[in-house]
């Protein structure tokens, strides 16, 4: 007799700098959300939040299965990914994000404008299960002496 378990979720950083990021420069990352269904067939909804320091590149975001939508709330982007998985099936979603261009009067600059740690995401959650993935954090620490 095979014992089935519930769904699992994890997030990995496929590309992009995690540390030694200069202030006010363009940076880009690719995050991957992996979902595995260890139980019976089910429809899952995964939610996540990309903070306001980042832009989501919808042209370079994709999923192996299901449908997704990003909705802007203030400056942050909220993800809702709906996927149907059979027993033992898995799916993934790749999300490309970059530092946001900030208009300052007639000029502008790239985020990050101050040194520190920045979360690339809130942590993806399987809605209704209370199962949340790890969040990914990067560190802007080059050019801090100029602040």
Secondary structure, DSSP 8 states (H G I E B T S, - for coil): ------EEEEEEEEES-SS-EETT---EEEEEEEEEE-SS-EEEEEEEEE-TTEEE-GGG-EESSSEEEEEEETTEEEEEEEEEE-TT-EEEEEEEEEE-EEEETTEEEES--S-EEEES-S--EETTTTEE----EEEEEESGGG-
